[in-house]
Structures are given as structure tokens and as C-alpha cells.
Amino acid sequence: MADISLGERIYIVQGIEQDVRTDGRSRAQYRPLELEANVVAQADGSARLHLGPTDVLVGVKVELGVPDSASPSQGQVHVSVECSSCASPEFKGRGGEDWGIELARALEASLVGSPAGGSWLDLASLCLVPGKTCWLVYVDALVLNDGGNVLGALSMAARAALALTRVYKVEVSMNEDDEPEVELSGEREGAPLDASNVPIIVSVSQVGNRSVVDLASEEEPCAAASLHVAVNSKARVVGLTKSGSSGLDPSLTQEMVEVAQKLGPGIIASLDKYISSIPVTS
């Protein structure tokens, strides 16, 4: 979040009121989005995403492990987020560590869902032998530059990285003791992870009396609060979280959700179109 003066704050808020932001965008317009695929050779899937000056990198690693005793027929997803100290002055020392933990929790919730609503990744398909062997999916993210809307950028990059991830082909057979045995192939010949139901997070903020999407770093100090809406490709809202010390104007809340529902599917379609154009490699 940028440190701005009172005069700059007034200028930004007045511009948003007139639907003309400092970078020329309207209130409901995202900054240019650029996606690079398979940028980390050691990862099973990776993506680097630029949202304006915001720059994030997500790598996915898939390993064999043991299912959680509470969910013996499902695989597991673990998310970590590291904030480079060069990404923002606020990330120096404990600031970056605390913010990374907060971002990881929000990102993992958008991927895993809830016990009541179910998971947006097919965790059952990640289980190889119930109670014994499953795939553990590690989603590791790095914030390289904070130009605003980091959580939204991370959610897009994570969805792309998961869609690009291919797991190793395995065969399950019975050994001499009549116990299941998992044999791992040396190449990633299996099907890619199914990320089609994974949502992205559209952050809509209240600035003055208006709702605004994709805040730049200099706009973030002007927001009273933000609503982070997890939306899937069918415009279904699958999660909601709020940030900011102030309450949201009740008259704006529904509008903010509807804005997210309108924008989310289009962004997902753009990401999926690019990913589908990438040649499959083993």
C-alpha cells in the first residue's frame, strides 16, 4: 500500500467519483494482465502473472503422501505465500511474513472451499489408496512486486498454475501380502489437474460512495473496506471475505457482488484460452 498525502487522496477519490481514475481506467476496469506459463523448470506447473505493476509467481509441486485421517479418501492442498522484501517497503521484517500468512489462508480457502460447500479442486481424484496413499498438492507463491490487488493476482496465477500441472502416471497393484502398492512412472504422463471449478478472487472496494475493482497501490489507502469475492467460471459466488477497518455501505454490498459476478467469468475465460493454446509436454 502506497503512502500518499491528503491532497493525493482527495484527488484520487474525486476522480473515482467521476469514473476517471488516475491511470485512465473506469471504476469497473482491470489493469492489463499478462501471463507466462511454465516458468519454473522444477515445478510440476507454474505461472507468472503481471497485473499492471503487480508481479506474482506461483509454482505447484505434486508429491505422494498419506491422506488426512479426517478425509481418508481425499488428497490434500497446501498453500504458502512469501512476500519479497523488495516487493514493498511494508514487507520488510515481520510485515511481509504476516501478510504472507494472511494471503495464504485466503488463497487456500478459495482453492479448498469448505466442508459444507465442498472443494473446488477434485480432492477425491487425488486419492490413490484410501487411508494410505494420495497426492499432496503444494501451491507455493511469491509476491515479487506489490502494485495493488495482490490477492486477486495470486488467485489468477494459482488457477493457471494448477491448470498447467500434470501429475505422474501411477499404477496400483496388490503385493504378496495382499496390500495395495503404488508404482510411480518416471514421466508426467497422467492427466492434468482439473482446475475448471477453481474460482478467482475479484476484489471490489468501497472508495467514497463508489465500488471500484482492482485497486492500484496508490488507490488502496483511499478505500474504506474491500470485499473479496471468489467467483467461478459460471459466475457463482463460492466465497466472500472482507478486509479493512471500516464497515461496508449496505447499499453498495449487493452491487459489489454483482460487479464481481460480471467480471470474474470473463477473466477466467481469458486465462483458460491462453492455457489451452500451450502445447502439452511430458
N, C-alpha and C positions, 0 to 999 in steps of 0.2 A: 504494500500500500504506500503510495507516494505521500510525501509531506508537502502540503500545499498551503498557501496563505488564505486569509479570509477573502481577499479580493478575487483570488482564483476560484475559490469555492462558489462565490456568488455568480461569477461569470459562467461557470460550468452548469450550475443549477438553472440559471436563466436561459441558457442555450437549450437545455433539455426541455424546459417548459415550452420552448418554441419549436421543438422537434429538430433542432440543428445542433449536433454535438461538435465538440472541438475538432474532431477528425473528419467531420463531414457526414457522419452516419446519422440515420434516423434512430429513434428510440428502440425500434424492433429489428435492428440490423446488426449482424455479426461482423467482426473484422475478417479479413481474408484468412482462409485456412489452408495450410499446406501440410501434406502427409508424406512421410518417407517410410517405406516398408523394408523389413528385414535388415535393419542397420546394425544389429548386434550378432556377430557370427556365432557366438557361443550359446545364444538363446534358441529355444525351440520356436519362438515367434517374437517379433519386436516391431515397434513403430515409434517414430519420432514425429511430433506434431508441433507446428507453429500456428499460433492463433494471434495474429498481429505480432508483437514482440514477445509474447509469452511462448516459452520453449520448454517442452517436456519430452521425456524419453521413457518408454515402457518396454520392459523385456519380460517374457514368460518362459519359465522353465518347468518341465513336467518330469516327475520322478515317481518311482514306485514307493509305496508306503503302506501303513496299516490304517484301516478306517477307524474313525472315532467310535468308541463304544456306544455312544448315544445315537449314531447313524451308521450302523454296520454295513448297510447296503449302498453307501454313497461315498464318492470321492470327496476331497477337501480342497478349498481355495484359501490361500494365504496372501495377504496384500501388505506390502511395505512401501513407504514413500520417504525418500530422502530429499532434503532441500539443500541445494548447493549454497554455500556461504556467499558465493558470487552472484546468486540469483537476485538477492535483495539485501539491503542493509539490516532488515529485520531478522534475517536468517542467521546472523552471527550468534555464536554461543548457543544457549538453550532455546532461543526463539525458533530457530529452524527445526530443531528436534521436536519440540512441542507441536508446531504446526504440521510437521510431517505425520505425527501420530494421529492428529485430528483428520487430516486428509485421508490417511489410510483407512480409518474407521468408516468415513463416509463413502469411500470408493468400494470397500469390501461389502458394505450394506447394499450398494447398488448392484453388485455382482451376484451376491449370495441370496439376497432377498430376506424373507422372514419365514419362520416355521408355519405361520398362518397362510402367507401368500405363496410360499414355495420359492424355489431358486430359479433365477433367470438363466443360469448355466445348468445343463442337464447333468447333475451330480450323480444320478443313478448310472448313467452310461460310463462314468469314470471308475465304477467298482468292477473289479475283475473276479475276485473271490470274496463273497460276503463275509465280513468279520475277519478277513485275513489279509487281502491284498487289494489295493486301489491305487489310482493315480492321485498324486498330490500336485496341485497346480499352484506354482509360486508366481505372483504378479509383482514385479519389482519396478518401482517408478522413481525417476529422478527429475526434479524441477531444476532446469538449467537457467531459466530466467523468468521472473515474475513480472509480467506486464499487465496483470489483471486476469480475473476469471480462471485461476489455476485449476480449481476443482472441475470445471467444465472441460478444460483442455485435457486433464488427466483421464476423465471418463471416456472421451472420444479416442484417445490414444490406447487406453486399455482395451476397449472394444475392438479396435483394429488389430492390436497385437494378439488378442485371443483368437480372432477370426483367421489370423495367419499361422496359428500354431498347429503343427501336425505332431501327433503322438506316435511313438514306436509301435510297430505291429507286435502283438503278443499271441502266444498260444497257451491255452490252459489244458493240461493233461493230468492224469492220475499216476502217481508213483507207485512203487512196490507196496507201500504201506497204505494204499488207497487214500492218499492225501492229495489234494489239488496242488499242482506245480506249475508255476508261470515261467514260460520261456520267452525271453526278450530277443527280438530281431535286432540286427546291427544297424538297420536303416529305418528312417521315419517313413514307413510305407503305409501307415494307417490313415484313417480318415481325419480331416481337420476337426478341431473342436467346433461344436455348434454354438456360435455366438449370436445366432439370429434373434434370440429373445432378450439379449443383453441390452439394457437401456443406456442412454446417455443422460448426463445431468445438465439441464438447462437452468442456469441461474438468472433469476429475474429480480431486480432490485427496485426498491422504492426510493426515488430521488425527488424531493419536494412532494408534489401530488401526482407524480407520474411513475409508471412502471417502465423499467429500462433493462435491456438484456446485454450480456457480455460487457460488463464494465471494464474500462481500461484502468490502469493503476492510479491515474490521477483523478478518475471519477469515483473510485471506491470510497474515499473519505467523505464523499457527499451523500452517500446512501444511509438512510435511517436503518434499514434492515434489508436482508435478501432472502428470497425463497428459492431453495434448490430443488427443482422438480425432476425426478427420474422418469423419463418418458421412453417408451419403446417404439418400434417401427410402426405400430398400429395406433399411435397417439394415445395409448393407455398410460395413465399415471400409475406408476408402481412404487413410488416413494416420495416423501416430502420431508425436508428438513429446513430449519430457519437459522439464520445467523444474524448477528447484530444485536446491540443492546436495547434498541427501541422496538416497540410493537409495530406490527403492520397495520395500515389503514384497512379496516374490514371491507370498505367499498372497493379496494384495489385487489384484494386477495384472489377473488374469482377471475378477474382479468389477467392476473399474473399467471395463474394456472393455464388459462386458455391460450395465452401467448406461447407458453412452453409447449403445449399440445400442438400448436400450429407449426412451430419451428422445428421441433425435435425430429419428426419423421423425414423431413427434407434433408437435414444434416446427416442422418443415418443413411439415407439413400445415396448421398454423395460419397460417403465413406465406403459403402458396400460396392458401389460402381467401380471405384478405384481398386479396391481389393480384388474384385473379380477379374480385373484385367492383368493381374500379376501372374506370370507363369508358375505352375506348381513344380517345386523341386523336392527331391528326396534327400 
